[in-house]
Amino acid sequence: MSGKQLMRRIAAAASVLALSLALVPAEAKTKAPKKKKNQDLSANPLGDVKSRQPDKELFDKAMTAMKKGRYDVARLDLQTLLNTYQESEYQMRAKLAVGDSWFKEGGTAALAQAEAEYKDFITFFPNAPEAAEAQMKVADIYYMQMEKPDRDFNNAVRAEQEYRAMVDQFPDSTLVPRAKQKLREVQEVLGEREFLIGQYYNSRMNWAGSIARLQTVADTYPLYSKSDQLWLTIGDDYAGEAHAIQNARGLPGAVRERLEQVYFDKAAAAYGKVITRYPMAPHVEEARDRLVAMNRPVPEPTQAAIAENEAEEGSRQPVRFTDKTLGMIKHGPMVVEAAHVGDPTMTPPKRTIAPDITRENQQIFASAIRGAQPGGAGTEAAAPKPTGANEPPRSDQPQAPLQFENIPGGEGGSTSIGASIVSAPASAPAAAKPEDDPNAVVKTVGPATTTLPAPEAAAPAPSQVNDIKPGSIPAQNTADDPNAANAKKAKKPKLDQSDESSSKKKKKKGLSKLNPF
């Protein structure tokens, strides 16, 4: 090996060594050990010293178990923290976490335990920010257990109460908008239930029960998605009562007219409510058509009402096929049609019941009967005028009865043709005579008297005498009648039987001639 080659190998090895040294990280170098500081543990034993507090250890362990779904283990650790470390700063969070463990576990019994824990938390920590969260979860417990509108409604009623309590007790909480939306959805379910019952009563023509149910929904839940159809059904109920009055027998005409007027007025007011309050709803045109058919004026909605109802209808989600399919499968109700704007009802008004509507109908009947009686209330204001001679009679003021006048010259005033002259009612005004009218063009001709002449009597008929004795036959006098004798001698003409339909007289044709019978 020459000297040059040796020098090249030495240079290559040196470069490889230098490269390997450059790739070694700085952390690989040996560090000098740090000197310990002098610490005075008697003054502050936890100061600048890493230590793990037992209450925090228990709380962290419980949260880890809850994340893994081991709710019983989490509750055991939390109860240990609450009972052992009563002065811990984790007391409030541990109390709320116990309720959360029952809430996440689910089930009827677990949710009942969660409600009790949340109520205790609100009692012990009413001013804490987490109290609003606890109240919200109490309302969510009943919301999760709501049934469909045609099933048990107790959970929906309790959910409505708890959401209202959430909004009233914690108005500054950030959870209030969510609570109001949940309250709208709950009220949508309750309104649907009452509406279905009212429609059932309407189909059975139970007008009082239908009006009571539907009026309650209209007063309590104005944001209900079918409010236009609701008011339309109320109008149909009052119209049905008016038609029932028309078909009632035994009612005086004046009473019937007053009752029909009252019920048709109520029906028109209900139809008008659809137009003025829900002008952008789907059933507005039906309300207009009903008012036109009743010959009633159609009201016009205000711009504010149009904008308000347009915002309500625009906030509702359309019902899709998937929503209907899931509505048949899932346990709870379908609330996609609930409004997302507007304030829900926080103070429920007085409920309308069927006995109230029945008493109202009784008062209407009594008022109509008093007004129809002479001297009754409202008689002076609505006193009918008597009918004239040529006017048809009215139900509230019938025409005077017809009177017969005796005509001189006949027995009892009857003529020979069996007709009688009927006079006009006494209340009819007397017709003016043409000669009394100075402006008359045609004057009367003939005598002024209008008395009819006495009818001529018919000539008396001659008396007839029956000379034939009973049971005898009178003999015919042939002497007086010369044709009678000749009639006896004349032979009776033969009967022409050519036109009669007899098989014996018909001529045989074809092969029938060979038949001797």
C-alpha positions as CSV (number, residue, x, y, z in Angstrom):
1,M,0.0,0.0,0.0
2,S,1.4,3.3,-1.0
3,G,1.7,6.3,1.3
4,K,-1.0,8.3,-0.6
5,Q,-3.6,5.6,-0.2
6,L,-2.9,5.4,3.5
7,M,-3.4,9.1,3.9
8,R,-6.7,9.0,2.1
9,R,-8.1,6.2,4.4
10,I,-7.0,8.1,7.5
11,A,-8.8,11.3,6.2
12,A,-12.0,9.3,5.4
13,A,-12.1,7.8,8.9
14,A,-11.6,11.2,10.5
15,S,-14.5,12.6,8.5
16,V,-16.9,9.8,9.5
17,L,-15.9,10.2,13.2
18,A,-16.6,14.0,13.0
19,L,-20.0,13.4,11.4
20,S,-21.1,10.8,14.0
21,L,-20.1,13.2,16.8
22,A,-22.2,16.0,15.2
23,L,-25.3,13.8,15.2
24,V,-25.2,13.0,18.9
25,P,-28.1,15.1,20.7
26,A,-27.3,17.6,23.3
27,E,-29.4,15.8,25.9
28,A,-27.2,12.7,25.6
29,K,-24.4,14.6,27.3
30,T,-24.1,14.0,31.0
31,K,-25.6,16.7,33.2
32,A,-24.3,17.7,36.5
33,P,-26.6,16.9,39.4
34,K,-28.5,19.9,40.9
35,K,-27.8,20.9,44.4
36,K,-30.7,20.6,46.9
37,K,-32.1,23.8,48.4
38,N,-32.4,24.3,52.0
39,Q,-36.2,24.2,52.8
40,D,-37.9,25.0,56.0
41,L,-40.9,22.6,56.1
42,S,-42.1,23.8,59.6
43,A,-43.4,27.1,58.3
44,N,-45.5,25.9,55.3
45,P,-45.4,22.1,54.7
46,L,-47.4,22.4,51.4
47,G,-45.6,25.4,50.0
48,D,-43.4,24.6,46.9
49,V,-44.0,20.9,47.6
50,K,-45.8,18.6,45.2
51,S,-48.5,16.8,47.2
52,R,-51.8,15.0,46.2
53,Q,-54.8,15.9,48.3
54,P,-57.0,13.0,49.2
55,D,-60.3,14.8,48.4
56,K,-59.1,15.6,44.9
57,E,-57.9,12.1,44.5
58,L,-61.3,10.8,45.3
59,F,-63.0,13.3,43.0
60,D,-60.7,12.5,40.0
61,K,-61.2,8.8,40.6
62,A,-65.0,9.2,40.5
63,M,-64.9,11.2,37.3
64,T,-62.8,8.5,35.7
65,A,-65.2,5.8,36.7
66,M,-68.1,7.8,35.4
67,K,-66.5,8.2,32.0
68,K,-66.1,4.5,31.8
69,G,-69.8,3.9,32.7
70,R,-69.1,2.6,36.2
71,Y,-71.6,4.7,37.9
72,D,-71.9,2.7,41.1
73,V,-68.1,3.0,41.7
74,A,-68.3,6.7,41.0
75,R,-71.1,7.3,43.5
76,L,-69.2,5.3,46.1
77,D,-66.1,7.6,45.8
78,L,-68.3,10.7,45.8
79,Q,-70.2,9.7,48.9
80,T,-66.9,9.0,50.6
81,L,-65.7,12.5,49.7
82,L,-68.9,14.1,50.9
83,N,-69.0,12.2,54.2
84,T,-65.3,12.4,55.0
85,Y,-64.1,15.8,53.8
86,Q,-67.0,18.1,54.7
87,E,-64.9,21.2,54.4
88,S,-63.5,20.3,51.0
89,E,-63.8,22.7,48.1
90,Y,-65.1,19.8,46.0
91,Q,-68.2,19.4,48.2
92,M,-70.5,21.3,45.7
93,R,-69.1,19.6,42.6
94,A,-69.3,16.2,44.2
95,K,-73.0,16.7,45.2
96,L,-73.9,17.7,41.6
97,A,-71.9,14.8,40.2
98,V,-73.9,12.3,42.3
99,G,-77.1,13.5,40.5
100,D,-75.3,13.3,37.2
101,S,-74.3,9.7,37.8
102,W,-78.0,8.8,38.3
103,F,-79.1,10.9,35.3
104,K,-76.6,9.2,33.0
105,E,-77.5,5.8,34.2
106,G,-81.1,6.3,33.1
107,G,-84.2,4.3,33.8
108,T,-87.2,5.2,35.8
109,A,-85.8,4.5,39.3
110,A,-82.4,6.1,38.5
111,L,-84.1,9.3,37.1
112,A,-86.2,9.6,40.3
113,Q,-83.0,9.4,42.3
114,A,-81.4,12.0,40.1
115,E,-84.3,14.4,40.6
116,A,-84.0,14.0,44.4
117,E,-80.2,14.7,44.2
118,Y,-80.7,17.8,42.1
119,K,-83.4,19.2,44.4
120,D,-81.1,18.7,47.3
121,F,-78.4,20.5,45.5
122,I,-80.7,23.5,44.8
123,T,-81.6,23.6,48.5
124,F,-78.0,23.5,49.7
125,F,-76.5,25.8,47.0
126,P,-79.3,28.1,45.8
127,N,-77.0,30.9,44.7
128,A,-74.4,28.8,42.9
129,P,-74.3,29.0,39.1
130,E,-74.7,25.3,39.0
131,A,-78.2,25.6,40.6
132,A,-79.7,26.6,37.2
133,E,-78.1,23.6,35.6
134,A,-79.6,21.3,38.3
135,Q,-83.1,22.8,37.7
136,M,-82.7,22.4,34.0
137,K,-81.8,18.8,34.4
138,V,-84.9,18.2,36.6
139,A,-87.1,19.5,33.8
140,D,-85.1,17.4,31.3
141,I,-85.9,14.3,33.3
142,Y,-89.7,14.8,32.7
143,Y,-89.1,15.9,29.1
144,M,-87.3,12.6,28.4
145,Q,-90.2,10.6,29.8
146,M,-93.0,12.4,27.8
147,E,-95.5,10.3,26.0
148,K,-97.3,10.9,22.7
149,P,-100.2,13.4,22.7
150,D,-102.8,10.6,22.9
151,R,-101.1,8.9,25.8
152,D,-100.4,9.7,29.5
153,F,-99.7,13.5,29.8
154,N,-98.6,13.7,33.4
155,N,-94.9,13.9,32.5
156,A,-95.6,16.7,30.0
157,V,-97.4,18.7,32.6
158,R,-94.5,18.2,35.1
159,A,-92.0,19.2,32.4
160,E,-93.9,22.4,31.7
161,Q,-93.9,23.3,35.4
162,E,-90.2,22.6,35.8
163,Y,-89.2,24.6,32.8
164,R,-91.3,27.5,33.9
165,A,-89.6,27.3,37.3
166,M,-86.3,27.4,35.6
167,V,-87.1,30.6,33.7
168,D,-88.6,32.3,36.8
169,Q,-86.0,31.4,39.3
170,F,-82.9,31.9,37.2
171,P,-83.7,34.6,34.6
172,D,-80.0,35.6,34.2
173,S,-78.8,32.1,33.4
174,T,-77.3,31.3,30.0
175,L,-79.7,28.2,29.9
176,V,-82.8,30.3,29.7
177,P,-83.1,30.3,25.9
178,R,-82.8,26.6,25.8
179,A,-85.4,26.3,28.6
180,K,-87.9,28.5,26.6
181,Q,-87.5,26.4,23.5
182,K,-88.1,23.2,25.5
183,L,-91.1,24.9,27.0
184,R,-92.5,25.6,23.5
185,E,-92.1,22.0,22.5
186,V,-93.9,20.8,25.7
187,Q,-96.7,23.2,25.1
188,E,-97.0,21.9,21.5
189,V,-97.6,18.4,22.8
190,L,-100.2,19.6,25.4
191,G,-101.9,21.7,22.8
192,E,-102.1,18.8,20.3
193,R,-103.7,16.6,23.0
194,E,-106.4,19.1,23.8
195,F,-107.0,19.7,20.0
196,L,-107.5,16.0,19.3
197,I,-110.1,15.7,22.1
198,G,-111.9,18.8,20.8
199,Q,-112.0,17.4,17.3
200,Y,-113.4,14.1,18.6
201,Y,-116.2,16.0,20.4
202,N,-116.9,18.0,17.2
203,S,-117.3,14.8,15.2
204,R,-119.9,13.6,17.8
205,M,-121.7,16.9,17.6
206,N,-121.0,17.6,21.3
207,W,-120.6,21.3,20.7
208,A,-120.1,22.3,24.4
209,G,-117.3,19.8,25.0
210,S,-115.6,20.7,21.7
211,I,-115.7,24.5,22.4
212,A,-114.4,24.0,26.0
213,R,-111.4,22.0,24.9
214,L,-110.5,24.2,21.9
215,Q,-111.0,27.5,23.7
216,T,-108.6,26.3,26.4
217,V,-105.9,25.7,23.8
218,A,-106.6,29.0,22.1
219,D,-106.2,30.9,25.4
220,T,-103.3,28.9,26.8
221,Y,-101.1,28.1,23.8
222,P,-101.3,30.8,21.2
223,L,-98.1,29.4,19.5
224,Y,-99.7,26.1,18.8
225,S,-98.9,25.0,15.2
226,K,-102.6,24.3,14.3
227,S,-104.2,27.4,15.9
228,D,-105.8,28.4,12.6
229,Q,-107.5,25.1,12.3
230,L,-108.4,25.3,16.0
231,W,-110.3,28.6,15.6
232,L,-111.9,27.3,12.4
233,T,-113.3,24.3,14.4
234,I,-114.6,26.7,17.1
235,G,-116.5,28.6,14.5
236,D,-117.9,25.3,13.1
237,D,-119.1,24.4,16.6
238,Y,-121.0,27.6,17.0
239,A,-122.5,27.3,13.5
240,G,-123.5,23.7,14.4
241,E,-125.4,25.1,17.5
242,A,-127.1,27.6,15.2
243,H,-128.2,24.8,12.8
244,A,-129.5,22.8,15.8
245,I,-131.6,25.8,16.8
246,Q,-133.0,25.9,13.2
247,N,-134.1,22.3,13.4
248,A,-135.5,22.5,16.9
249,R,-139.3,22.1,17.2
250,G,-141.6,23.9,19.5
251,L,-139.5,27.2,19.6
252,P,-141.3,30.4,18.9
253,G,-140.2,32.2,15.8
254,A,-138.8,35.2,17.7
255,V,-136.8,33.1,20.1
256,R,-135.4,31.0,17.2
257,E,-134.3,34.2,15.3
258,R,-132.5,35.6,18.4
259,L,-130.7,32.4,19.1
260,E,-129.5,32.0,15.5
261,Q,-128.3,35.5,15.5
262,V,-126.2,35.0,18.7
263,Y,-124.6,31.8,17.6
264,F,-123.9,33.0,14.0
265,D,-122.2,36.1,15.5
266,K,-119.9,33.9,17.6
267,A,-119.1,31.7,14.6
268,A,-118.2,34.8,12.5
269,A,-116.0,36.1,15.4
270,A,-114.1,32.8,15.4
271,Y,-113.6,32.8,11.7
272,G,-112.4,36.4,11.9
273,K,-109.8,35.4,14.5
274,V,-108.2,33.1,12.0
275,I,-107.7,36.0,9.6
276,T,-106.6,38.7,12.0
277,R,-104.3,36.6,14.2
278,Y,-103.0,33.9,11.8
279,P,-103.1,35.6,8.4
280,M,-100.2,33.4,7.0
281,A,-101.5,30.1,8.2
282,P,-102.7,27.4,5.8
283,H,-106.5,27.6,6.6
284,V,-107.0,31.3,6.2
285,E,-108.8,30.9,2.9
286,E,-111.3,28.5,4.4
287,A,-112.2,31.1,7.0
288,R,-112.7,33.7,4.3
289,D,-115.0,31.3,2.4
290,R,-117.1,30.7,5.4
291,L,-117.6,34.4,6.2
292,V,-118.5,35.0,2.6
293,A,-121.1,32.1,2.7
294,M,-122.6,33.7,5.8
295,N,-122.8,37.1,4.1
296,R,-120.5,38.6,6.8
297,P,-117.8,41.2,6.3
298,V,-114.2,39.8,6.0
299,P,-111.7,41.6,8.3
300,E,-108.3,42.6,7.2
301,P,-105.2,41.8,9.3
302,T,-102.7,44.4,10.4
303,Q,-99.1,44.5,9.2
304,A,-97.9,43.7,12.7
305,A,-100.0,40.6,12.8
306,I,-98.8,39.5,9.3
307,A,-95.1,40.0,10.3
308,E,-95.6,38.2,13.6
309,N,-97.4,35.2,12.1
310,E,-94.9,35.0,9.2
311,A,-92.0,34.8,11.7
312,E,-93.8,32.0,13.6
313,E,-94.6,30.0,10.5
314,G,-91.0,30.5,9.1
315,S,-89.5,29.2,12.3
316,R,-91.3,25.8,12.2
317,Q,-89.5,22.9,10.6
318,P,-91.3,21.0,7.8
319,V,-92.5,17.5,8.6
320,R,-90.5,15.1,6.5
321,F,-91.0,11.5,5.7
322,T,-88.2,10.5,8.1
323,D,-89.8,12.4,10.9
324,K,-93.1,10.6,10.4
325,T,-91.4,7.2,10.3
326,L,-89.4,7.9,13.4
327,G,-92.5,9.3,15.1
328,M,-94.1,5.8,14.8
329,I,-91.0,4.1,16.2
330,K,-89.7,6.2,19.0
331,H,-91.2,6.5,22.4
332,G,-91.6,10.2,22.7
333,P,-93.7,12.7,20.7
334,M,-92.8,14.5,17.5
335,V,-92.1,18.2,18.1
336,V,-90.6,19.4,14.9
337,E,-93.6,21.7,14.2
338,A,-93.1,23.7,17.4
339,A,-92.3,27.4,16.9
340,H,-88.8,28.7,17.6
341,V,-89.8,32.3,18.2
342,G,-92.2,34.1,20.5
343,D,-92.5,33.9,24.3
344,P,-94.2,30.8,25.7
345,T,-97.1,31.1,28.1
346,M,-95.6,31.5,31.6
347,T,-98.9,32.0,33.5
348,P,-101.7,29.6,32.4
349,P,-105.1,31.3,32.3
350,K,-108.3,29.8,33.8
351,R,-109.3,26.6,32.1
352,T,-112.6,26.5,30.1
353,I,-114.7,23.5,31.0
354,A,-117.9,22.2,29.4
355,P,-120.3,23.1,32.3
356,D,-119.3,26.8,31.8
357,I,-120.3,26.6,28.1
358,T,-123.6,24.9,29.1
359,R,-124.4,27.6,31.6
360,E,-123.6,30.2,29.0
361,N,-126.0,28.5,26.6
362,Q,-128.7,28.5,29.3
363,Q,-128.2,32.3,29.8
364,I,-128.5,32.9,26.0
365,F,-131.7,30.9,25.9
366,A,-133.2,32.8,28.9
367,S,-132.2,36.2,27.4
368,A,-133.7,35.3,24.1
369,I,-137.0,34.2,25.7
370,R,-137.2,37.4,27.8
371,G,-136.5,39.5,24.8
372,A,-139.3,37.8,22.8
373,Q,-141.9,38.2,25.4
374,P,-144.1,41.4,25.4
375,G,-142.6,44.0,27.8
376,G,-139.4,41.9,28.1
377,A,-135.9,43.2,28.0
378,G,-135.1,44.6,24.7
379,T,-138.7,44.7,23.5
380,E,-138.7,48.5,23.0
381,A,-135.5,48.5,21.0
382,A,-136.6,45.6,18.7
383,A,-140.4,46.2,18.6
384,P,-141.6,44.8,15.2
385,K,-144.0,46.8,13.0
386,P,-147.3,45.3,12.2
387,T,-147.6,43.8,8.8
388,G,-149.7,45.5,6.1
389,A,-152.5,44.2,4.0
390,N,-150.4,43.0,1.1
391,E,-147.3,42.0,3.1
392,P,-146.5,38.4,4.1
393,P,-146.8,37.5,7.7
394,R,-143.7,37.5,9.9
395,S,-142.8,35.0,12.6
396,D,-142.5,37.7,15.3
397,Q,-145.7,39.5,14.3
398,P,-148.2,37.3,12.5
399,Q,-150.8,38.8,10.2
400,A,-154.3,39.4,11.6
401,P,-156.8,36.5,11.1
402,L,-159.1,36.6,8.1
403,Q,-162.6,37.9,8.6
404,F,-165.8,36.9,6.7
405,E,-168.4,39.5,5.8
406,N,-172.1,38.7,5.3
407,I,-173.5,39.7,1.9
408,P,-177.1,40.9,2.0
409,G,-179.6,38.9,0.0
410,G,-178.3,35.5,0.8
411,E,-178.6,33.2,3.8
412,G,-175.6,33.7,5.9
413,G,-174.0,35.9,3.3
414,S,-173.3,33.1,0.9
415,T,-174.1,33.4,-2.8
416,S,-175.6,30.8,-5.1
417,I,-172.1,29.7,-6.3
418,G,-170.9,28.9,-2.8
419,A,-168.4,31.8,-2.5
420,S,-168.0,34.3,0.2
421,I,-166.5,37.8,0.1
422,V,-163.4,38.1,2.3
423,S,-162.6,41.5,3.7
424,A,-159.1,42.9,4.2
425,P,-157.7,43.1,7.8
426,A,-158.9,46.0,9.9
427,S,-155.4,47.4,10.1
428,A,-155.1,47.8,6.3
429,P,-155.5,51.4,5.2
430,A,-158.6,52.2,3.1
431,A,-157.9,52.7,-0.6
432,A,-158.4,56.3,-1.8
433,K,-161.2,56.8,-4.3
434,P,-160.3,58.2,-7.7
435,E,-162.8,61.1,-7.5
436,D,-161.1,62.2,-4.2
437,D,-157.7,62.4,-5.9
438,P,-157.5,65.8,-7.8
439,N,-154.6,64.5,-9.9
440,A,-156.4,61.4,-11.2
441,V,-156.6,61.2,-14.9
442,V,-159.4,58.6,-15.3
443,K,-162.7,59.3,-13.5
444,T,-165.0,56.6,-12.4
445,V,-168.0,55.8,-14.6
446,G,-171.3,54.6,-13.3
447,P,-173.0,54.8,-9.9
448,A,-170.9,55.6,-7.0
449,T,-172.4,52.8,-4.9
450,T,-170.6,49.5,-4.8
451,T,-173.3,47.5,-3.1
452,L,-173.8,44.2,-4.9
453,P,-177.4,43.3,-6.0
454,A,-179.3,40.5,-4.4
455,P,-178.7,37.2,-6.3
456,E,-181.6,35.9,-8.3
457,A,-183.2,32.7,-6.9
458,A,-183.4,29.7,-9.2
459,A,-186.8,28.5,-10.5
460,P,-188.3,25.6,-8.4
461,A,-188.0,22.2,-10.0
462,P,-191.3,20.3,-10.7
463,S,-192.1,17.6,-8.2
464,Q,-191.7,14.1,-9.5
465,V,-194.0,11.2,-8.6
466,N,-192.8,7.6,-8.7
467,D,-195.7,5.5,-10.2
468,I,-193.8,2.3,-10.2
469,K,-194.4,0.0,-7.3
470,P,-191.5,-1.5,-5.6
471,G,-190.7,-5.0,-7.0
472,S,-192.6,-4.7,-10.2
473,I,-191.3,-4.3,-13.8
474,P,-193.1,-1.9,-16.1
475,A,-194.5,-3.4,-19.3
476,Q,-193.3,-1.9,-22.5
477,N,-196.0,-0.4,-24.7
478,T,-195.4,-1.6,-28.2
479,A,-198.4,0.2,-29.6
480,D,-196.8,3.5,-29.0
481,D,-193.5,2.3,-30.5
482,P,-194.0,0.6,-34.0
483,N,-190.3,-0.1,-34.2
484,A,-190.3,-2.3,-31.1
485,A,-192.2,-5.2,-32.8
486,N,-189.9,-5.1,-35.8
487,A,-186.9,-5.2,-33.5
488,K,-188.1,-8.5,-32.0
489,K,-188.6,-10.1,-35.4
490,A,-185.2,-9.0,-36.7
491,K,-182.5,-11.7,-36.6
492,K,-179.5,-11.2,-34.6
493,P,-176.5,-10.5,-36.9
494,K,-173.7,-13.0,-36.9
495,L,-170.6,-12.2,-35.1
496,D,-167.6,-11.4,-37.3
497,Q,-164.8,-13.5,-35.9
498,S,-162.3,-12.8,-38.5
499,D,-160.5,-10.3,-36.3
500,E,-160.4,-12.5,-33.3
501,S,-157.2,-14.2,-32.4
502,S,-158.3,-17.9,-32.4
503,S,-156.3,-20.8,-33.6
504,K,-159.5,-22.5,-34.9
505,K,-160.4,-19.8,-37.3
506,K,-157.0,-19.2,-38.7
507,K,-156.1,-20.7,-42.1
508,K,-153.4,-23.3,-42.0
509,K,-150.3,-22.7,-44.1
510,G,-147.5,-24.8,-45.3
511,L,-147.1,-28.3,-43.8
512,S,-149.8,-27.5,-41.3
513,K,-152.4,-28.3,-44.0
514,L,-151.5,-32.0,-43.7
515,N,-152.4,-32.0,-40.0
516,P,-156.0,-33.1,-39.8
517,F,-156.3,-32.0,-36.2
